[in-house]
Amino acid sequence: MKTALVIMAAGIGSRFGGGIKQLAAVGPNGEIIMDYSIHDAIEAGFDKIVFIIRHDIEEAFKEAIGDRIEGICAKLGVETEYAFQALDALPAGISVPEGRSKPWGTGQAVLACKGLLKEPFAVINADDYYGKEAFVKLHSFLENYTPDKPGQLCMAGFVLKNTLSDNGAVTRGICKMDDQGFLTDVIETSGIEKTADGAAVAGQPVDPDSLVSMNMWGLTPEFMDLLETGFVEFFQGIAGNELKAEYLLPIYIDSLLKQGKVTVQVLQTGDKWFGVTYKEDKDVVIQSFADLIAAGVYQKDLFSDLKK
């Protein structure tokens, strides 16, 4: 079963202080976080990579990673594609509201891949490090995809305490599940801070062992049709908020879940997440990768251990 990895790299990165945070070098040879995700995905068995970017960062993106990764993937028999998220890529009859400058969110980003995806696929953020275990579990789930079960989706569930930043509060989707490990609800929770005892919001403790969504999903090719329908419906409900409303992938999946149109299996991973949310996070991420290399998790020459 062919499987694809879709990397959402079109984010503007306003909290990172001016740079394109997805392209910040964090590895010993100038690798960026995406390099490690791509390595782990290929190692797990994914054989297609789709980058979602914007046209205005295309040159910088290809210079920082795209051209290099295309060459590495070609040697490993892995396909690469580009999809472009654009403000004006809208349903028929919808025009860009005057004053709107930002694209329409992660749902629209993934929808930019329509036509490129005929296989089950995983979706990740470009600026998050997820660890190896989640890629293995998602790939194993997606390998069992059959067209007669188009609504069977999955997501990686990370332990909250493994996803916190030392440099500020974060927003996390805290997962509620049934006894079989199927997602029943995602409680979007902002202002979660690391504490001596675990985690808290506005001084109130939060269970540090809760599972949270880090926007790492396993989806089916048929999901793209649902996503397209949902984008039309999205515009029917944003009157008065046209300049800021976002079509967000987790919110839409939650809506489908509530309607009984999909199921989402939560695949728990014990790996430690890290990412560049705040500019100060970058040094922590650089040290984290250095520690992983020292422990033998990665080679210093990152892709040298992968074979076709």
N, C-alpha and C positions, 0 to 999 in steps of 0.2 A: 504494500500500500504506500503510494507516494504521499508525503506529508510536507507541508510548507510552514515556514516561520515568517510571520508578518511583524515587522518592527516599526512601531510608530515613532518617527523621528522628525515630525513636522512642528513640534511644540516650539513656542517662541522663547521659553526659558527666562521669563521676566525676573524671577527671584534669584537668578544666578549672577546678577550684577553686570549685565552688558554683553557677555560673550554668548556664543551658541553652546549651551552647556552639554548638549549631546556629543560635541566634538572635543571636549576637554581631554587632554592626554593624561592617563592615569597609570599606564604600564611602563616597564623599564625601557621599552623601545618605542615609546610614543603611542602605545595601544590605548584605545578608548574603551569605555565600558562595553559598547556594542561588540567589540572584538571578542570579548570573553563570552558573551551570550551566543554569538555565532559559533564559536568553538564548541561550546557545550551542546548546542542544538545539533550540530553536525555529528558530534561524538555520540549523541543519543539516537541518531538515525534520521533526522530531518534532511531532506534532499532538495529543498528549494527555499530560497531566501527572498522575501519581498520587502523592500525599503519603502516606507511612506515618507515623502519629504515635501517641501514646498519648492516651487521653481526658483524663488529668490535665494535659497541656500544650496541649490544644486551644485554649483561650482565648488563651493567650500566643502560640501559633503563628499563629492567625488574625490577631491584632493586629499581629504582627511582619512577617508575609509573606502569609499565606493570602488575606485579603480583597483585598489590593492585587494579588496575582498573579492571582487570579480575574478581576479587572477587566481587567488587561492582556491575559490570555489570551482573554477574551471578545471583545475588540476585534480580536485577531489570528486568530480562528477556531480557537483551541486549547481543547480540552476539559480540565476539571480535575475530579479526584475525590479523595476521602479514604478511606483504609483505616486501621483501628485495630488496633495490636498490643496484645494483652491477655494477662496471665498465665494467665487461665482459658480461653483459646481453645484447647482441647485435643481430641485425637481421642476418639471415643466410648469410654466405659469408663475414661478416664484422669481422675484428679482432681489438683488442685494439692497437692503434698507440703506438709505442715505445716512452716512456717519459710521456705518459698520466697517471695521478694519480687520477684525480677527476671524479666522475660519471657525467652523461650527462645532468643533469638539471631536472627541475620539470616535463617536459613531460615524460621523462624516468621513473621518480619516480612513477607517476600515472600508467604508463604502467605496472609496477611491480605488480599491483593489478589484471591484466587480469586473469580471471579464478576464482577470488574471488568475483566479482561483477556481480550479475544478476539483481540488482535493481537500481533505480535512486540513485544518491549519491551526496553529497556535498564534496568539497575539501577545506581544509584550511592549513595554515602554523602552525607548532607546537608552534612557539615562538611569535605568535600574539594573542592579546585579542580582540575579535570582538564585545562583548556585546550580550545581549539576543535577541534583535529585529531582527538581521540579520538571526539568526538560525530559528526563527519563520517564517520569510518570505520565506526563502529558502525551509523549510520543506513544507510549504503550496503549494509552486510552484511545488515541486517534487511529492507531493501527487496526482497531476493531470496528471502525466505522463501516456501516453499510447504508446504502441509499434508502432502505426501508425504515431507518431509524434516524431521520434528519434532525429531530429535536433533542437528541442526546448530546448535551454539551458537558464541559468540565471546566474547572478552574483550579489553580494552585492555591492552597490555603497556607499562609505563612503564620507562624506564631508571633503574636503582637510584639512581645519583648525583643524579637529578633529583627524588628523593622523600624526601631526608633532612632531618631537623630540626636546626637549630643549638642546640636547647635540651634535647636528651636523646636517649636511644636509642629506636629504633622497631622494630616487628615488621613484616616484609614476607614475602610469599609469593614466593620466587624460582622462576621458571618454567624448566622443562626442556621442550624442543620437539624434534620430528623435523625432517627436512630440508625438509618442506613447510610448516613453521610451525604445525603442530598441537601443542597442549599434550599432553605425556605425563606430567608430574608437577609438583606445586607443593610446594616445600620450605619449610614455615613456619619462618621464622628470626627469633628474637627477639634483642633486645640489639644491633641494628645501629647503629653510631655513625659519624658523619662524621669523617673524619681528613684530615690534610694531603695524603695520597696517594689518598684516595678513601673507602673504607669498611672497617670491621673489626668483628668480633664477638669480645669478650674478647681483644683484641689480635691476633687472627688476621685477615689481610686477606681481604676479600670482593671479588670482581670488581665494580667500580663500574658497569660497562656491562651487567651482567646485566639481563634483563627481569624485572619484578616485577608481581604483581597488586595493584591498588589497589581491588579489589572493584567493578570496573566491567565488567558483564557484558551480553552480548546474548543474550536467551533467547526461546523460542517459547511460544505459548499452551499447547501440549501439555505443556511442562515443568511446569506447575502441578500436573498429575495425578501426575507423578513425585515432586514435592516433597511432596505430600500423603501418598503412600505412604511416602516416606522418613521423615516425621514419626512415623508409627506405628512404623516399625522403630527409630527413635531411642529410643523409650521402652522398647524391649525390651532395650536394652544399657546402661542407665544405673544399674542397681542399685548402691546405695551412694554414688552421686554425684548424687542427685536435687536437692540444693539449689544445685548450681553448674553442672551440665551444660548445654551450649548446643548447639542445632541450628544449625550454621553453614553458610551457603550455599556457601563455597568447599570446605569439607570434603565436603559432600554431592556437589557437582559432581565433585570428585576421585574419589569412590567410584563414581559413574556412569561416569566415564572408565575406571576400572580394570575395570569390568564390561563395557565395550564398548557401553554403552547410548547414549552421546553422543560427539560429537566437538567439540572446542573450538579454533577458529581464533584464534591470537594476532595481534592487530592492533597492530603497534608504533607508538607515538607518541613524538615527540621533545619534546613540551611538558613544561614544568616543573610538577610537582605542588606544591601547598602546601595546608596545612590547619592547623586549630587543635587540635593534640593536647595541647599544654601551654599554660598561661595565657600564658606568655612569647611564644608564637608569634603572638599576636594582633597585636602591633605590626609584626611582619615581614609579616604578611598585609596589613595596612592599607597599608604602604609598597609592597608588591608590586602591589596594585591601582592605587595612585596612579601607579606607573611604567607599567603597562599602559595607563592612560588617557592619560598624557603621550605614550606612543608611538603613540597612535591605534588601539590594539587594541579599546578600548571607548570609547563616548561617555560624557561625564560624566552626561548624562541617559540612563541605560543602555539602555532599550528603544526610544529614539527612532529608531534606524536600522532597526528591523524593520517590515515592511509585510505586510499580509494578502495 
